Amino acid sequence: MESPQEYAIGIDIGGTTTKFGIVNHRGDISNVGDLDTNKHTDVNLFVDELYREMKPAINAVGGIDSIKGIGLGAPNGNYYSGTIDYAPNLQWRGVIPIAKLITNKFNKPCTLTNDANAAAIGELMYGAARGMRDFIMITLGTGVGSGIVANGQLIYGHDGFAGELGHTIIRPGGRLHWGTGMKGSLETYASATGISITAKEILDERVNEKSLLRDIRHEKITSKNVCEAALKGDAIANEVFQFTGQILGEALANFVMFSSPEAIILFGGVIKAGKLLLDPTRASMEKNLLPIFQNKVKLLFSELKESDAAILGASALVWEIKPEALNAK
């Protein structure tokens, strides 16, 4: 039996579902559960339900005295203030003091960061970045997120919002972003959403060219469909990944020359495309690097199970060495 103070609670607040679990130092997850994020328009009622749902799980590991703390990942989560600030995909508007609300309810300290930063910390503790002090985590899902680790510390910036690499402009004046209104950001091309848009654009441009994707209703085409078609040798689907890899590689080259990481780790549903995405991305990245950076940076896929990563990353906030502790040495 684990000794007291040996567990951490990991909570991931998503736009539709909130996932939670209890994690030990080795990264073993138990008592996993979830609830509907949007069930309550009042965040206090959400926290109340979260507590009720987690109470049996906490009791199963020996009660609240066995819990060291709570780690929380959320969209627009601010590490410094413990608040969710104007998250566009949550129904709680404005600045939400979520860490304070959870701390008061559970009577345990709660540490908050955004979901991509949580993934980076999880990778550092349990995944492909173990032992690394300098790496960049890129999450490729519905959107593109990132977490930057330098000298063993996650980069938060002066206001807690550093690391929005998905919103950097990689094609000035390019594709319009559906949420921000900006044009040409990385997210509009390299996300799952961006991949489906690219496929539709090519299909519309080349109406006489055959493709397996034409068997799918235009508005229903997803990045998964594109991947499946590419694996069957579909020319247009393969071109989509070549184009996506080219743009992603150019962006990664910029990121490498900014922070000179040991590795860039890709995570999220899009990486299920495997070499279809990895090979053109690596080629484009190396092509756009200065010689002093070429062939130095590893491009890796995450070692975390996608289903576990959100909870692991959030829980890792509890075990993380805080920057002030490092600075005090």
N, C-alpha and C positions, 0 to 999 in steps of 0.2 A: 504493500500500500504506500502511495506517495505521502511524503510528509506535508504538513500544512504549508501554505504559501508557495505551493509547487505548481499551481495552475494559473493560466490566464484565460480570460474570456475574449474571444474574437467576434466582433460584430461588423458586418458589411451592409451598409444602407445603400441599396440600389434604387433606381427609379421606379421599379415595380415591386421588387421583393427584397426583404431584409433577411440576411442569413446570419446564423450565429452558431457557435460551438465552443467547447472547452478544450484547451490545448496545453500540453505539458512542454517541458524544456526541449524534448526530443522532436517536437513537432507532431506528436500523435494527437489526432482529433477525436473527441468523443461527444456524445450527446448533441449531435447536429440537429438544427431545426430552422424553420423560417416562418415568416409572416408577411402579410400584405403591407407594403410601405404606405400605400394610399388609402388604407381603410379609415384612418382618422385624419380629419382636417386640423385638429388640435394636436400639436406635437406632444403635449403633456399626456394625452390619452394614448398616444403611440408608445411613449416610454412606459406607461402603466401596463400596457399589454405585453410589451417586451419583457418586463420584469416577471409578469405572471407566467409567460411561456418559458422563461429560463429558470424559474425557481426549482422545478423538479430536476433539471440538469445540474444545478448547483448543489442540491441536496445529494445527488448521486455520487458526487466526488468528495463528500465530507462536509458540506455546508460552506457558508460564505467565508469562514476562517481559512479555508483551503485555497481561496482565490487571492492571488497577489494583486491583480488589477484588471482593468478592462481596456482593450484596444479597439478603436473604432475607425473604420474607413468610410468616407462619405463624399459625394460630389461637392466640390468647393469647400471641403473641410479645411479649416485654418488651424494649423498646429499650435501657433502661438496663443490664439484667443480661445480655442476650443469651440469655435462657432462654425456653423454652416452659413456661408455668406452668399445670398442671392442665387441659390442653385436653380438652374433653369428647368431641370427635370424632376424637381420635387414640388409638391403642392404647398409646402410651408414657405411662405414668402418672407423676404427680408433677411435679417440676421438672427439665426436660431442658436441659442446657447446650449447646444445639445450635450456637450461634455459635462457641463455643470448639472444639467437635468438628470443625466444618467448617474453621475457621481452621487447626487443627493438621494436618488431612488435606491441604488444598490449599496450605498455606503462603502464604496470602493473607488479609488482614483481612476478616472477615465482619461485616456490620451487619444486625441483625434488627429487624423491627417486625411488628405484626399485619397481616393481609391488607388490611383497610380503610384503614389508614394508608398502606400501600404504594400502594394505588390513588390516594389523595390526592396523594402525592408524584409519582406518574407523571402525573397530570392537570396538576400544577403545571409539570412540566418539558416535557411533550409534548402536552398536550391543551387542553381548553377553559379551563383556569385559567392559561394562560401570561400572565405579566405581572401577575397578581393577588397581593395580599398578604393578603387576607382572604376566605376562602371556606370552605364546608362541603361535603364529599363525602359523599353518602349512597349506599351500595351496597344495591340491592334484588335479592336473589337468594333462595336457600332461606331465608336469614335477612336481617336488616337490620344493616349495619355502618355505620361513619362515621369520617371523619377531619376534624379541625378545624384550619384554618390561620388564624393571627392574627398580624398584623405580619410576615408572611413566614415564620413558623415553625410547624411542626406542634406542636400542643398534646399533650404526653405526660402532664402531671400529675406529682405528686411521686413516683409509684410506677411510671409507665410505662403505665398502663391508662386514661388519659383518653380520652373519645370514644366511650363505649358508648351512643350515643343510641338504638340499637335496643331497649335494655332500659329506657328511661325509661317511666314509667307514664302512658299517655295516656287510659286508661279505668279509673279505680280500681275494683277489684273485678270487672273484666271478664274477658275470655277467659283461660283457663288456658294458660300457656306449657308446651309439651310437654317442655322440657328443664330450665328453671330452677324451675318450680313457682310462679313469680310470676303475678299476675293483672293483665291489662290493659296489657301492654307493647306498644309500637309494633310490634315484630317479629311479634306474634301476629295483626296486622291487615294490615300493609303489605308483608310478604314474599310470595314466591310461595306458600309454605305457607299463609299467612294468607288469601290470595285464594281458594285452593281451599276452605278451611274456610268462608269467607263464602258462597261459591256453594252449598255443600252445606247450610248452615244455611237459606238462603232457599228452596232447593228443598224442604227438609223442612217448612218452615213453610207453603208455598203449593203443596200437593200437586196441586191441580186446575189450576194454571196451566201452560200449555204452555211448553216450552223445548227448544232444541236440545241442551242439556246432559243432558236425560233419555235421550238415545240412548247415553250413555256410562255404564258401570258406576259406581255412586256412588263407590266407593273409588278409582277410577281418574281422577277428575276432577282436572285440573291447571290452573294459571294460564294455560298456553298454550291449553287447551281453552276457557277462559272468554274469552280474547282473541279467538280465532277465531270464537266464537259472537257476541260483541259486534259484531265487524266485519260480520257478516251480519245485524245488526239485532235480535238476540235481546234482549228486554226485561229478563229476569232477569240476563243477563250484563252488560248495560250498567249495571244497578243495582248490581252488584257493584263496578264501577269507580267509580261515583259515591260509593258508601259508602267504598271504600278511599281515594279522593282526598280526601274530607272529613276522614278521620282523619289521613292523612299531612299534609294542609295545616295542620291544627290543630297538629300536632307541629312542623312547620317554622316556624310563626309563633312558637312558644316558643323555638326555636333562634335565630331571627333576633333576637328581643328580648334574647337572652342575649349574642350576640357581634357583631351588626350586620355581617354579611358583605356583600361586594359581590355574591356569587352563591352559590346552592346548586346543586350539580351532581349529577345523578342518574345512577347507573351500575348495570348488571346486567341480567339476563335480563328482569326485569319491565318495563323501559323499552321493550321491543319493542312494548308496547301503545300507545306514542306519545301522541297527543292524548286517547285514551280515559282515560289516567291523568293526563296533564299538565294538561288544562283544569280538571277538578274540583279538582285539587291546588292549582293557582294561585289559583282563585277562593276556596277555603277558607282558604288562607294569607293572602291580602289581607284577607279579611273579619275575620280574628282578630288583625290587627296594629293597634297604636296608629297614629294618623295620621302621627306622625313617621317611621315605618318604611315606610309604604305606598308602593307603586309605586317602590321604590328597589332592591329585591333581584332580580337576574336569576335565573330558574329555568331551568336548562339541562340538556340531556342530554350525557353524556360524549362526547368526540370520539375516545376510544380504542377500537380494535377489541376486542371482548370477549375474543377468542381471544389477543390480544397483551398485554392490560392487566396481567395478573398478573406476567408476566415483566418488562415495562417498568417497572412500579411498583417491583418489587423491585430492579431494576438501578439505578433512579434514586437509591436510598439511597447508592450509591457516589459519585455526583456531588454529592449534596446538601451545601449549606453547613451545617455543624454549628452548633447554637445557641451553643456556647462561642466559636466563631470570630466570630459576629455580635456577641456581647457584648464581645469584645476590641477592637472598632473604636472 
